[in-house]
Amino acid sequence: MPGGKFFMKILTLLLRIPIAIAIRKVIARIWAAARPTAEKREPNEAGVRAGDALAWAALSAAGVAAAQLATRKTAEGTYRVVTGTEPPPPPPSRAQKKAAKKEKKQQAKQDAAKAKA
């Protein structure tokens, strides 16, 4: 489908908002259940305990990862339903880009060594 990447970006953007709101509410409920007496959780708040700040950071990070995964999977499913085709692949991660760059550099070194020989 022409413009498939653009359509996928639009779907992802539209789905990200309600999914983020839902995940934020779930995280708040989990926090309230796990630490009902902890009023402060942000690291920059005065009087916050280190354990509470670390637990909040871990819970928040898990929520961000869950929101990203849910957004991508929901957008892919919606793309399939709307277009009847497979969605475009996700963009490469930083680690994938770094590995590809390293591999390209090693290949260039090997090619240079073969040219010398």
N, CA, C and O atoms as a printed pandas DataFrame, in Angstrom:
     atom_number atom_name residue_name chain_id  residue_number  x_coord  y_coord  z_coord
0              1         N          MET        A               1    0.850   -1.178    0.000
1              2        CA          MET        A               1    0.000    0.000    0.000
2              3         C          MET        A               1    0.892    1.235    0.000
3              4         O          MET        A               1    1.748    1.373    0.873
4              5         N          PRO        A               2    0.706    2.139   -0.968
5              6        CA          PRO        A               2    1.484    3.374   -0.954
6              7         C          PRO        A               2    1.164    4.180    0.305
7              8         O          PRO        A               2    0.008    4.292    0.712
8              9         N          GLY        A               3    2.189    4.724    0.899
9             10        CA          GLY        A               3    1.972    5.504    2.123
10            11         C          GLY        A               3    1.733    4.638    3.342
11            12         O          GLY        A               3    1.207    5.123    4.344
12            13         N          GLY        A               4    2.107    3.360    3.283
13            14        CA          GLY        A               4    1.873    2.441    4.388
14            15         C          GLY        A               4    2.560    2.856    5.674
15            16         O          GLY        A               4    1.987    2.744    6.758
16            17         N          LYS        A               5    3.795    3.338    5.550
17            18        CA          LYS        A               5    4.523    3.778    6.743
18            19         C          LYS        A               5    3.840    4.991    7.369
19            20         O          LYS        A               5    3.724    5.088    8.591
20            21         N          PHE        A               6    3.389    5.914    6.520
21            22        CA          PHE        A               6    2.711    7.103    7.028
22            23         C          PHE        A               6    1.412    6.716    7.732
23            24         O          PHE        A               6    1.114    7.217    8.816
24            25         N          PHE        A               7    0.645    5.827    7.113
25            26        CA          PHE        A               7   -0.615    5.371    7.706
26            27         C          PHE        A               7   -0.355    4.673    9.036
27            28         O          PHE        A               7   -1.108    4.850    9.993
28            29         N          MET        A               8    0.703    3.884    9.094
29            30        CA          MET        A               8    1.052    3.182   10.334
30            31         C          MET        A               8    1.433    4.189   11.427
31            32         O          MET        A               8    1.078    4.005   12.592
32            33         N          LYS        A               9    2.150    5.246   11.053
33            34        CA          LYS        A               9    2.519    6.274   12.032
34            35         C          LYS        A               9    1.271    6.979   12.577
35            36         O          LYS        A               9    1.175    7.250   13.774
36            37         N          ILE        A              10    0.330    7.268   11.695
37            38        CA          ILE        A              10   -0.911    7.923   12.117
38            39         C          ILE        A              10   -1.687    7.007   13.059
39            40         O          ILE        A              10   -2.172    7.452   14.099
40            41         N          LEU        A              11   -1.805    5.727   12.697
41            42        CA          LEU        A              11   -2.501    4.767   13.570
42            43         C          LEU        A              11   -1.833    4.693   14.931
43            44         O          LEU        A              11   -2.502    4.720   15.964
44            45         N          THR        A              12   -0.521    4.600   14.926
45            46        CA          THR        A              12    0.223    4.506   16.182
46            47         C          THR        A              12   -0.002    5.749   17.033
47            48         O          THR        A              12   -0.201    5.648   18.244
48            49         N          LEU        A              13    0.028    6.910   16.409
49            50        CA          LEU        A              13   -0.191    8.151   17.141
50            51         C          LEU        A              13   -1.597    8.196   17.736
51            52         O          LEU        A              13   -1.765    8.566   18.898
52            53         N          LEU        A              14   -2.603    7.825   16.953
53            54        CA          LEU        A              14   -3.983    7.859   17.437
54            55         C          LEU        A              14   -4.227    6.852   18.563
55            56         O          LEU        A              14   -5.011    7.115   19.475
56            57         N          LEU        A              15   -3.562    5.714   18.499
57            58        CA          LEU        A              15   -3.756    4.691   19.526
58            59         C          LEU        A              15   -2.915    4.930   20.770
59            60         O          LEU        A              15   -3.253    4.456   21.854
60            61         N          ARG        A              16   -1.824    5.662   20.615
61            62        CA          ARG        A              16   -0.913    5.882   21.742
62            63         C          ARG        A              16   -1.591    6.634   22.887
63            64         O          ARG        A              16   -1.340    6.340   24.056
64            65         N          ILE        A              17   -2.427    7.580   22.566
65            66        CA          ILE        A              17   -3.039    8.428   23.596
66            67         C          ILE        A              17   -3.959    7.629   24.521
67            68         O          ILE        A              17   -3.753    7.661   25.734
68            69         N          PRO        A              18   -4.968    6.912   24.005
69            70        CA          PRO        A              18   -5.826    6.170   24.937
70            71         C          PRO        A              18   -5.099    5.032   25.655
71            72         O          PRO        A              18   -5.404    4.724   26.807
72            73         N          ILE        A              19   -4.147    4.416   24.976
73            74        CA          ILE        A              19   -3.392    3.339   25.631
74            75         C          ILE        A              19   -2.542    3.907   26.765
75            76         O          ILE        A              19   -2.461    3.301   27.833
76            77         N          ALA        A              20   -1.916    5.046   26.553
77            78        CA          ALA        A              20   -1.102    5.670   27.607
78            79         C          ALA        A              20   -1.958    6.058   28.803
79            80         O          ALA        A              20   -1.538    5.894   29.948
80            81         N          ILE        A              21   -3.151    6.570   28.542
81            82        CA          ILE        A              21   -4.052    6.927   29.642
82            83         C          ILE        A              21   -4.436    5.683   30.437
83            84         O          ILE        A              21   -4.425    5.698   31.668
84            85         N          ALA        A              22   -4.775    4.607   29.729
85            86        CA          ALA        A              22   -5.166    3.366   30.405
86            87         C          ALA        A              22   -4.004    2.793   31.220
87            88         O          ALA        A              22   -4.194    2.381   32.365
88            89         N          ILE        A              23   -2.811    2.766   30.638
89            90        CA          ILE        A              23   -1.639    2.236   31.349
90            91         C          ILE        A              23   -1.329    3.092   32.571
91            92         O          ILE        A              23   -0.980    2.562   33.626
92            93         N          ARG        A              24   -1.453    4.409   32.437
93            94        CA          ARG        A              24   -1.192    5.294   33.581
94            95         C          ARG        A              24   -2.152    5.001   34.730
95            96         O          ARG        A              24   -1.748    4.993   35.892
96            97         N          LYS        A              25   -3.422    4.760   34.405
97            98        CA          LYS        A              25   -4.409    4.434   35.438
98            99         C          LYS        A              25   -4.090    3.095   36.099
99           100         O          LYS        A              25   -4.224    2.947   37.314
100          101         N          VAL        A              26   -3.670    2.122   35.293
101          102        CA          VAL        A              26   -3.309    0.807   35.838
102          103         C          VAL        A              26   -2.107    0.940   36.767
103          104         O          VAL        A              26   -2.084    0.345   37.844
104          105         N          ILE        A              27   -1.115    1.714   36.354
105          106        CA          ILE        A              27    0.079    1.913   37.190
106          107         C          ILE        A              27   -0.297    2.587   38.499
107          108         O          ILE        A              27    0.214    2.212   39.555
108          109         N          ALA        A              28   -1.173    3.568   38.448
109          110        CA          ALA        A              28   -1.597    4.256   39.681
110          111         C          ALA        A              28   -2.302    3.286   40.623
111          112         O          ALA        A              28   -2.097    3.342   41.836
112          113         N          ARG        A              29   -3.128    2.400   40.075
113          114        CA          ARG        A              29   -3.814    1.408   40.922
114          115         C          ARG        A              29   -2.843    0.393   41.507
115          116         O          ARG        A              29   -2.952    0.016   42.674
116          117         N          ILE        A              30   -1.899   -0.043   40.694
117          118        CA          ILE        A              30   -0.890   -0.990   41.191
118          119         C          ILE        A              30   -0.083   -0.329   42.305
119          120         O          ILE        A              30    0.180   -0.947   43.336
120          121         N          TRP        A              31    0.311    0.935   42.096
121          122        CA          TRP        A              31    1.085    1.647   43.113
122          123         C          TRP        A              31    0.288    1.777   44.402
123          124         O          TRP        A              31    0.820    1.555   45.489
124          125         N          ALA        A              32   -0.985    2.136   44.285
125          126        CA          ALA        A              32   -1.822    2.302   45.475
126          127         C          ALA        A              32   -1.993    0.979   46.218
127          128         O          ALA        A              32   -2.057    0.963   47.447
128          129         N          ALA        A              33   -2.066   -0.123   45.486
129          130        CA          ALA        A              33   -2.207   -1.429   46.125
130          131         C          ALA        A              33   -0.891   -1.879   46.764
131          132         O          ALA        A              33   -0.895   -2.461   47.849
132          133         N          ALA        A              34    0.224   -1.611   46.098
133          134        CA          ALA        A              34    1.523   -2.065   46.599
134          135         C          ALA        A              34    2.052   -1.193   47.731
135          136         O          ALA        A              34    2.663   -1.704   48.669
136          137         N          ARG        A              35    1.828    0.093   47.656
137          138        CA          ARG        A              35    2.350    1.030   48.641
138          139         C          ARG        A              35    1.241    1.990   49.088
139          140         O          ARG        A              35    1.281    3.174   48.752
140          141         N          PRO        A              36    0.268    1.500   49.831
141          142        CA          PRO        A              36   -0.861    2.362   50.202
142          143         C          PRO        A              36   -0.470    3.523   51.120
143          144         O          PRO        A              36   -1.166    4.538   51.153
144          145         N          THR        A              37    0.611    3.392   51.853
145          146        CA          THR        A              37    1.010    4.453   52.778
146          147         C          THR        A              37    2.002    5.437   52.172
147          148         O          THR        A              37    2.278    6.480   52.765
148          149         N          ALA        A              38    2.539    5.119   51.003
149          150        CA          ALA        A              38    3.540    5.993   50.380
150          151         C          ALA        A              38    2.842    7.134   49.648
151          152         O          ALA        A              38    2.226    6.937   48.601
152          153         N          GLU        A              39    2.951    8.321   50.218
153          154        CA          GLU        A              39    2.341    9.488   49.591
154          155         C          GLU        A              39    3.255   10.070   48.515
155          156         O          GLU        A              39    2.780   10.590   47.505
156          157         N          LYS        A              40    4.544    9.983   48.731
157          158        CA          LYS        A              40    5.511   10.563   47.800
158          159         C          LYS        A              40    6.211    9.449   47.037
159          160         O          LYS        A              40    6.561    8.413   47.603
160          161         N          ARG        A              41    6.409    9.677   45.741
161          162        CA          ARG        A              41    7.040    8.648   44.929
162          163         C          ARG        A              41    8.033    9.203   43.928
163          164         O          ARG        A              41    8.925    8.481   43.481
164          165         N          GLU        A              42    7.898   10.467   43.568
165          166        CA          GLU        A              42    8.796   11.079   42.591
166          167         C          GLU        A              42   10.145   11.368   43.248
167          168         O          GLU        A              42   10.181   11.848   44.381
168          169         N          PRO        A              43   11.246   11.088   42.565
169          170        CA          PRO        A              43   12.573   11.302   43.155
170          171         C          PRO        A              43   12.855   12.752   43.534
171          172         O          PRO        A              43   13.636   13.001   44.452
172          173         N          ASN        A              44   12.238   13.713   42.848
173          174        CA          ASN        A              44   12.529   15.114   43.145
174          175         C          ASN        A              44   11.636   15.705   44.233
175          176         O          ASN        A              44   11.772   16.885   44.557
176          177         N          GLU        A              45   10.737   14.922   44.797
177          178        CA          GLU        A              45    9.894   15.399   45.898
178          179         C          GLU        A              45   10.687   15.359   47.207
179          180         O          GLU        A              45   11.463   14.437   47.455
180          181         N          ALA        A              46   10.477   16.355   48.013
181          182        CA          ALA        A              46   11.161   16.402   49.305
182          183         C          ALA        A              46   10.600   15.325   50.224
183          184         O          ALA        A              46    9.385   15.160   50.335
184          185         N          GLY        A              47   11.483   14.605   50.873
185          186        CA          GLY        A              47   11.073   13.607   51.849
186          187         C          GLY        A              47   10.715   12.250   51.265
187          188         O          GLY        A              47   10.207   11.393   51.989
188          189         N          VAL        A              48   10.957   12.034   50.010
189          190        CA          VAL        A              48   10.647   10.731   49.421
190          191         C          VAL        A              48   11.703    9.715   49.867
191          192         O          VAL        A              48   12.890   10.029   49.950
192          193         N          ARG        A              49   11.253    8.513   50.148
193          194        CA          ARG        A              49   12.183    7.443   50.530
194          195         C          ARG        A              49   12.811    6.867   49.276
195          196         O          ARG        A              49   12.162    6.797   48.233
196          197         N          ALA        A              50   14.052    6.460   49.363
197          198        CA          ALA        A              50   14.779    5.934   48.205
198          199         C          ALA        A              50   14.094    4.688   47.646
199          200         O          ALA        A              50   14.012    4.517   46.430
200          201         N          GLY        A              51   13.613    3.835   48.516
201          202        CA          GLY        A              51   12.934    2.620   48.067
202          203         C          GLY        A              51   11.670    2.926   47.279
203          204         O          GLY        A              51   11.375    2.272   46.279
204          205         N          ASP        A              52   10.921    3.935   47.741
205          206        CA          ASP        A              52    9.711    4.327   47.021
206          207         C          ASP        A              52   10.050    4.912   45.653
207          208         O          ASP        A              52    9.376    4.625   44.664
208          209         N          ALA        A              53   11.094    5.730   45.603
209          210        CA          ALA        A              53   11.492    6.337   44.329
210          211         C          ALA        A              53   11.950    5.263   43.338
211          212         O          ALA        A              53   11.605    5.317   42.157
212          213         N          LEU        A              54   12.722    4.293   43.819
213          214        CA          LEU        A              54   13.190    3.215   42.942
214          215         C          LEU        A              54   12.043    2.318   42.491
215          216         O          LEU        A              54   11.985    1.911   41.330
216          217         N          ALA        A              55   11.141    2.016   43.402
217          218        CA          ALA        A              55    9.992    1.188   43.035
218          219         C          ALA        A              55    9.114    1.912   42.016
219          220         O          ALA        A              55    8.627    1.293   41.069
220          221         N          TRP        A              56    8.911    3.203   42.201
221          222        CA          TRP        A              56    8.109    3.980   41.257
222          223         C          TRP        A              56    8.798    4.025   39.883
223          224         O          TRP        A              56    8.135    3.916   38.852
224          225         N          ALA        A              57   10.116    4.185   39.873
225          226        CA          ALA        A              57   10.855    4.218   38.612
226          227         C          ALA        A              57   10.724    2.884   37.870
227          228         O          ALA        A              57   10.521    2.864   36.656
228          229         N          ALA        A              58   10.838    1.781   38.595
229          230        CA          ALA        A              58   10.717    0.464   37.971
230          231         C          ALA        A              58    9.302    0.236   37.437
231          232         O          ALA        A              58    9.122   -0.267   36.329
232          233         N          LEU        A              59    8.323    0.605   38.222
233          234        CA          LEU        A              59    6.934    0.443   37.797
234          235         C          LEU        A              59    6.630    1.330   36.586
235          236         O          LEU        A              59    5.945    0.902   35.657
236          237         N          SER        A              60    7.132    2.542   36.599
237          238        CA          SER        A              60    6.931    3.451   35.474
238          239         C          SER        A              60    7.595    2.922   34.205
239          240         O          SER        A              60    7.014    2.987   33.122
240          241         N          ALA        A              61    8.805    2.401   34.342
241          242        CA          ALA        A              61    9.512    1.852   33.184
242          243         C          ALA        A              61    8.760    0.658   32.597
243          244         O          ALA        A              61    8.660    0.518   31.378
244          245         N          ALA        A              62    8.240   -0.189   33.458
245          246        CA          ALA        A              62    7.451   -1.325   32.983
246          247         C          ALA        A              62    6.191   -0.839   32.270
247          248         O          ALA        A              62    5.770   -1.425   31.273
248          249         N          GLY        A              63    5.600    0.221   32.781
249          250        CA          GLY        A              63    4.414    0.786   32.144
250          251         C          GLY        A              63    4.708    1.365   30.778
251          252         O          GLY        A              63    3.914    1.207   29.851
252          253         N          VAL        A              64    5.843    2.035   30.644
253          254        CA          VAL        A              64    6.234    2.595   29.348
254          255         C          VAL        A              64    6.451    1.474   28.341
255          256         O          VAL        A              64    5.991    1.561   27.202
256          257         N          ALA        A              65    7.147    0.427   28.754
257          258        CA          ALA        A              65    7.381   -0.706   27.852
258          259         C          ALA        A              65    6.064   -1.369   27.459
259          260         O          ALA        A              65    5.868   -1.715   26.294
260          261         N          ALA        A              66    5.172   -1.546   28.410
261          262        CA          ALA        A              66    3.871   -2.158   28.112
262          263         C          ALA        A              66    3.058   -1.280   27.169
263          264         O          ALA        A              66    2.393   -1.790   26.267
264          265         N          ALA        A              67    3.104    0.022   27.367
265          266        CA          ALA        A              67    2.361    0.941   26.498
266          267         C          ALA        A              67    2.911    0.915   25.079
267          268         O          ALA        A              67    2.138    0.916   24.121
268          269         N          GLN        A              68    4.232    0.892   24.927
269          270        CA          GLN        A              68    4.830    0.842   23.595
270          271         C          GLN        A              68    4.454   -0.456   22.882
271          272         O          GLN        A              68    4.104   -0.444   21.702
272          273         N          LEU        A              69    4.529   -1.562   23.599
273          274        CA          LEU        A              69    4.191   -2.855   23.003
274          275         C          LEU        A              69    2.710   -2.912   22.631
275          276         O          LEU        A              69    2.359   -3.344   21.533
276          277         N          ALA        A              70    1.857   -2.480   23.531
277          278        CA          ALA        A              70    0.414   -2.506   23.262
278          279         C          ALA        A              70    0.055   -1.590   22.096
279          280         O          ALA        A              70   -0.788   -1.938   21.268
280          281         N          THR        A              71    0.687   -0.430   22.028
281          282        CA          THR        A              71    0.420    0.501   20.932
282          283         C          THR        A              71    0.818   -0.112   19.598
283          284         O          THR        A              71    0.043   -0.071   18.642
284          285         N          ARG        A              72    2.002   -0.672   19.525
285          286        CA          ARG        A              72    2.482   -1.254   18.252
286          287         C          ARG        A              72    1.603   -2.423   17.835
287          288         O          ARG        A              72    1.182   -2.499   16.681
288          289         N          LYS        A              73    1.320   -3.336   18.760
289          290        CA          LYS        A              73    0.524   -4.520   18.413
290          291         C          LYS        A              73   -0.907   -4.136   18.019
291          292         O          LYS        A              73   -1.465   -4.721   17.091
292          293         N          THR        A              74   -1.496   -3.177   18.702
293          294        CA          THR        A              74   -2.849   -2.734   18.360
294          295         C          THR        A              74   -2.855   -2.045   17.002
295          296         O          THR        A              74   -3.766   -2.257   16.201
296          297         N          ALA        A              75   -1.844   -1.223   16.739
297          298        CA          ALA        A              75   -1.750   -0.544   15.446
298          299         C          ALA        A              75   -1.556   -1.553   14.315
299          300         O          ALA        A              75   -2.139   -1.398   13.242
300          301         N          GLU        A              76   -0.743   -2.583   14.546
301          302        CA          GLU        A              76   -0.549   -3.611   13.525
302          303         C          GLU        A              76   -1.851   -4.342   13.228
303          304         O          GLU        A              76   -2.185   -4.574   12.066
304          305         N          GLY        A              77   -2.583   -4.705   14.273
305          306        CA          GLY        A              77   -3.861   -5.387   14.084
306          307         C          GLY        A              77   -4.867   -4.512   13.347
307          308         O          GLY        A              77   -5.576   -4.985   12.459
308          309         N          THR        A              78   -4.926   -3.247   13.715
309          310        CA          THR        A              78   -5.835   -2.314   13.045
310          311         C          THR        A              78   -5.434   -2.137   11.584
311          312         O          THR        A              78   -6.297   -2.074   10.709
312          313         N          TYR        A              79   -4.149   -2.058   11.316
313          314        CA          TYR        A              79   -3.648   -1.917    9.946
314          315         C          TYR        A              79   -4.091   -3.107    9.098
315          316         O          TYR        A              79   -4.547   -2.940    7.966
316          317         N          ARG        A              80   -3.952   -4.311    9.658
317          318        CA          ARG        A              80   -4.365   -5.515    8.921
318          319         C          ARG        A              80   -5.860   -5.491    8.604
319          320         O          ARG        A              80   -6.273   -5.840    7.498
320          321         N          VAL        A              81   -6.660   -5.080    9.575
321          322        CA          VAL        A              81   -8.109   -5.047    9.380
322          323         C          VAL        A              81   -8.496   -4.009    8.332
323          324         O          VAL        A              81   -9.318   -4.280    7.456
324          325         N          VAL        A              82   -7.909   -2.832    8.422
325          326        CA          VAL        A              82   -8.282   -1.728    7.534
326          327         C          VAL        A              82   -7.782   -1.955    6.108
327          328         O          VAL        A              82   -8.528   -1.739    5.153
328          329         N          THR        A              83   -6.530   -2.386    5.954
329          330        CA          THR        A              83   -5.941   -2.490    4.624
330          331         C          THR        A              83   -5.992   -3.898    4.038
331          332         O          THR        A              83   -5.961   -4.061    2.818
332          333         N          GLY        A              84   -6.069   -4.899    4.881
333          334        CA          GLY        A              84   -6.039   -6.278    4.395
334          335         C          GLY        A              84   -4.650   -6.762    4.041
335          336         O          GLY        A              84   -4.500   -7.826    3.441
336          337         N          THR        A              85   -3.627   -5.996    4.403
337          338        CA          THR        A              85   -2.241   -6.381    4.130
338          339         C          THR        A              85   -1.435   -6.331    5.424
339          340         O          THR        A              85   -1.898   -5.845    6.456
340          341         N          GLU        A              86   -0.227   -6.847    5.330
341          342        CA          GLU        A              86    0.661   -6.818    6.497
342          343         C          GLU        A              86    1.194   -5.404    6.695
343          344         O          GLU        A              86    1.458   -4.706    5.716
344          345         N          PRO        A              87    1.359   -4.969    7.944
345          346        CA          PRO        A              87    1.901   -3.629    8.204
346          347         C          PRO        A              87    3.385   -3.571    7.884
347          348         O          PRO        A              87    4.053   -4.604    7.834
348          349         N          PRO        A              88    3.905   -2.369    7.667
349          350        CA          PRO        A              88    5.350   -2.241    7.436
350          351         C          PRO        A              88    6.112   -2.632    8.698
351          352         O          PRO        A              88    5.582   -2.520    9.803
352          353         N          PRO        A              89    7.343   -3.086    8.539
353          354        CA          PRO        A              89    8.113   -3.475    9.729
354          355         C          PRO        A              89    8.391   -2.271   10.614
355          356         O          PRO        A              89    8.453   -1.141   10.131
356          357         N          PRO        A              90    8.559   -2.512   11.909
357          358        CA          PRO        A              90    8.868   -1.390   12.805
358          359         C          PRO        A              90   10.255   -0.836   12.486
359          360         O          PRO        A              90   11.101   -1.550   11.946
360          361         N          PRO        A              91   10.487    0.416   12.813
361          362        CA          PRO        A              91   11.822    0.977   12.582
362          363         C          PRO        A              91   12.845    0.257   13.456
363          364         O          PRO        A              91   12.507   -0.219   14.539
364          365         N          PRO        A              92   14.099    0.174   12.990
365          366        CA          PRO        A              92   15.112   -0.525   13.795
366          367         C          PRO        A              92   15.393    0.204   15.103
367          368         O          PRO        A              92   15.334    1.431   15.185
368          369         N          SER        A              93   15.700   -0.589   16.117
369          370        CA          SER        A              93   16.025   -0.008   17.417
370          371         C          SER        A              93   17.450    0.542   17.386
371          372         O          SER        A              93   18.192    0.326   16.427
372          373         N          ARG        A              94   17.814    1.246   18.436
373          374        CA          ARG        A              94   19.180    1.770   18.529
374          375         C          ARG        A              94   20.204    0.642   18.504
375          376         O          ARG        A              94   21.245    0.746   17.855
376          377         N          ALA        A              95   19.896   -0.423   19.210
377          378        CA          ALA        A              95   20.821   -1.553   19.261
378          379         C          ALA        A              95   20.975   -2.180   17.876
379          380         O          ALA        A              95   22.080   -2.561   17.489
380          381         N          GLN        A              96   19.879   -2.287   17.132
381          382        CA          GLN        A              96   19.954   -2.844   15.785
382          383         C          GLN        A              96   20.761   -1.932   14.863
383          384         O          GLN        A              96   21.558   -2.412   14.057
384          385         N          LYS        A              97   20.559   -0.624   14.979
385          386        CA          LYS        A              97   21.326    0.320   14.172
386          387         C          LYS        A              97   22.815    0.233   14.499
387          388         O          LYS        A              97   23.661    0.260   13.606
388          389         N          LYS        A              98   23.121    0.130   15.793
389          390        CA          LYS        A              98   24.513    0.051   16.233
390          391         C          LYS        A              98   25.171   -1.236   15.719
391          392         O          LYS        A              98   26.320   -1.220   15.279
392          393         N          ALA        A              99   24.433   -2.343   15.781
393          394        CA          ALA        A              99   24.968   -3.614   15.301
394          395         C          ALA        A              99   25.196   -3.572   13.791
395          396         O          ALA        A              99   26.200   -4.090   13.302
396          397         N          ALA        A             100   24.278   -2.963   13.056
397          398        CA          ALA        A             100   24.430   -2.862   11.603
398          399         C          ALA        A             100   25.632   -1.986   11.247
399          400         O          ALA        A             100   26.370   -2.288   10.309
400          401         N          LYS        A             101   25.824   -0.908   11.994
401          402        CA          LYS        A             101   26.959   -0.020   11.751
402          403         C          LYS        A             101   28.274   -0.748   12.034
403          404         O          LYS        A             101   29.242   -0.614   11.285
404          405         N          LYS        A             102   28.296   -1.516   13.120
405          406        CA          LYS        A             102   29.499   -2.261   13.477
406          407         C          LYS        A             102   29.806   -3.319   12.410
407          408         O          LYS        A             102   30.959   -3.510   12.025
408          409         N          GLU        A             103   28.770   -3.991   11.946
409          410        CA          GLU        A             103   28.950   -5.013   10.910
410          411         C          GLU        A             103   29.458   -4.391    9.610
411          412         O          GLU        A             103   30.323   -4.961    8.944
412          413         N          LYS        A             104   28.927   -3.231    9.251
413          414        CA          LYS        A             104   29.350   -2.531    8.039
414          415         C          LYS        A             104   30.816   -2.112    8.151
415          416         O          LYS        A             104   31.571   -2.195    7.182
416          417         N          LYS        A             105   31.207   -1.663    9.343
417          418        CA          LYS        A             105   32.594   -1.249    9.576
418          419         C          LYS        A             105   33.541   -2.437    9.462
419          420         O          LYS        A             105   34.615   -2.325    8.871
420          421         N          GLN        A             106   33.140   -3.583   10.032
421          422        CA          GLN        A             106   33.966   -4.778    9.952
422          423         C          GLN        A             106   34.086   -5.258    8.507
423          424         O          GLN        A             106   35.150   -5.710    8.085
424          425         N          GLN        A             107   32.996   -5.159    7.754
425          426        CA          GLN        A             107   33.019   -5.563    6.356
426          427         C          GLN        A             107   33.960   -4.672    5.557
427          428         O          GLN        A             107   34.681   -5.153    4.683
428          429         N          ALA        A             108   33.956   -3.375    5.852
429          430        CA          ALA        A             108   34.848   -2.448    5.179
430          431         C          ALA        A             108   36.308   -2.773    5.487
431          432         O          ALA        A             108   37.155   -2.687    4.598
432          433         N          LYS        A             109   36.615   -3.145    6.727
433          434        CA          LYS        A             109   37.970   -3.531    7.102
434          435         C          LYS        A             109   38.403   -4.786    6.340
435          436         O          LYS        A             109   39.531   -4.864    5.855
436          437         N          GLN        A             110   37.504   -5.761    6.238
437          438        CA          GLN        A             110   37.825   -6.996    5.511
438          439         C          GLN        A             110   38.064   -6.720    4.033
439          440         O          GLN        A             110   38.980   -7.282    3.433
440          441         N          ASP        A             111   37.250   -5.865    3.453
441          442        CA          ASP        A             111   37.405   -5.508    2.047
442          443         C          ASP        A             111   38.721   -4.800    1.817
443          444         O          ASP        A             111   39.386   -5.048    0.811
444          445         N          ALA        A             112   39.117   -3.911    2.741
445          446        CA          ALA        A             112   40.391   -3.197    2.630
446          447         C          ALA        A             112   41.562   -4.167    2.752
447          448         O          ALA        A             112   42.565   -4.026    2.052
448          449         N          ALA        A             113   41.436   -5.150    3.639
449          450        CA          ALA        A             113   42.508   -6.138    3.818
450          451         C          ALA        A             113   42.641   -7.008    2.561
451          452         O          ALA        A             113   43.751   -7.352    2.154
452          453         N          LYS        A             114   41.514   -7.356    1.954
453          454        CA          LYS        A             114   41.564   -8.151    0.708
454          455         C          LYS        A             114   42.169   -7.348   -0.433
455          456         O          LYS        A             114   42.877   -7.899   -1.277
456          457         N          ALA        A             115   41.897   -6.061   -0.462
457          458        CA          ALA        A             115   42.440   -5.212   -1.518
458          459         C          ALA        A             115   43.950   -5.071   -1.408
459          460         O          ALA        A             115   44.633   -4.974   -2.428
460          461         N          LYS        A             116   44.492   -5.058   -0.178
461          462        CA          LYS        A             116   45.918   -4.970    0.042
462          463         C          LYS        A             116   46.635   -6.246   -0.382
463          464         O          LYS        A             116   47.762   -6.220   -0.876
464          465         N          ALA        A             117   45.944   -7.363   -0.171
465          466        CA          ALA        A             117   46.597   -8.668   -0.434
466          467         C          ALA        A             117   46.666   -9.004   -1.878
467          468         O          ALA        A             117   47.183  -10.060   -2.242
